[in-house]
Amino acid sequence: MGLIEAIGRGPVAIDTAPFIYFIEENPQFIEPVSALFQAVDRGAFAAVTSGVTLLECLVIPYRTGDHTLAARYEALLTGSRGLTLIDIDRPLVRAAAQLRAATGVRTPDALQVAAALSANATAFVTNDRKLPTVSGLQVLQLADF
C-alpha cells in the first residue's frame, strides 16, 4: 500500500519534514511527498498543517539569508490549493497543553498533533518516530513508504 492509499479520505495533517523534503527535493522522499502534494492539489483530500511548520521551515533560510527559499516555503504553506495553515491560537494552545500533559510529547509536536485533531484529520504524515499514539489519528511515517 502506498502513502495515498494509507491516508484514505482525509483530511490529512502534514508535519514539517514532508514540506522540507518537497521543496528541497530530497531524493529519498521526493516520490511519496510529490504524490502527497499532487493529491492535495487535485482535491483528493484536504490537508492541514500548523503555524509551527511555517516557523520551522523558515529558520534555516533566514539563518543563511536565503530569502528566495524562505519565500518558496511561505508560498507553499500559505497559498497551496487544498492546504490550510492552522494558526496557533488560544484554543489550540490549550489542546496542545492537554496533549503534552497526557503524553509528555514535546511542545512543537503537541501543537502539530493538536492542529491535526482540531481539523478532524484522520492521518498525520511525518518522519518523527517520537510521536505518541493518539486515538483517531493514524501516524504515517514517510520512511515506511
QUIRA-V432499 format. One record per backbone hydrogen bond with DSSP energy under -1.0 kcal/mol. CO is the residue of the C=O (numbers start at 1). NH is the residue of the N-H. E is the energy in kcal/mol with one decimal. If there is no record, write none. Layout:
co:nh:e
CO:NH:E
CO:NH:E
//
This chain:
co:nh:e
2:6:-2.1
3:7:-1.9
4:8:-1.4
11:122:-2.8
11:123:-1.0
12:48:-2.1
13:125:-2.9
16:19:-1.0
16:20:-1.6
17:21:-2.9
18:22:-2.0
19:23:-2.7
20:24:-2.6
21:26:-2.2
26:30:-2.0
29:33:-2.2
30:34:-2.3
31:35:-2.1
32:36:-2.1
33:37:-2.7
34:38:-2.4
35:39:-2.2
36:40:-2.1
37:41:-2.3
38:42:-2.1
39:44:-2.6
40:43:-1.2
46:12:-2.5
47:84:-2.4
48:14:-2.6
49:86:-3.5
50:53:-1.5
51:55:-2.3
52:56:-3.0
53:57:-2.6
54:58:-1.6
58:62:-2.4
59:63:-2.7
60:64:-2.5
61:66:-2.2
65:67:-1.5
66:70:-2.0
67:71:-2.2
68:72:-1.9
69:73:-2.4
70:74:-2.5
71:75:-2.5
72:76:-2.4
73:77:-2.7
74:78:-1.9
75:79:-2.0
80:83:-1.6
82:47:-2.8
84:49:-1.9
86:51:-1.8
87:89:-1.1
89:93:-2.3
90:94:-2.4
91:95:-2.3
92:96:-2.6
93:97:-2.4
94:98:-2.3
95:99:-2.2
96:100:-2.9
97:101:-2.6
98:102:-2.1
99:103:-2.3
100:104:-2.5
106:110:-2.7
107:111:-2.4
108:112:-2.1
109:113:-2.8
110:114:-2.5
111:115:-2.1
112:116:-2.2
113:117:-2.6
114:118:-2.3
115:119:-1.3
116:121:-2.6
117:120:-1.5
122:138:-2.4
123:13:-3.1
124:140:-2.9
125:15:-2.9
126:142:-3.0
128:131:-1.0
134:137:-2.1
138:124:-2.7
140:126:-2.5
141:144:-1.8
142:145:-2.3
//
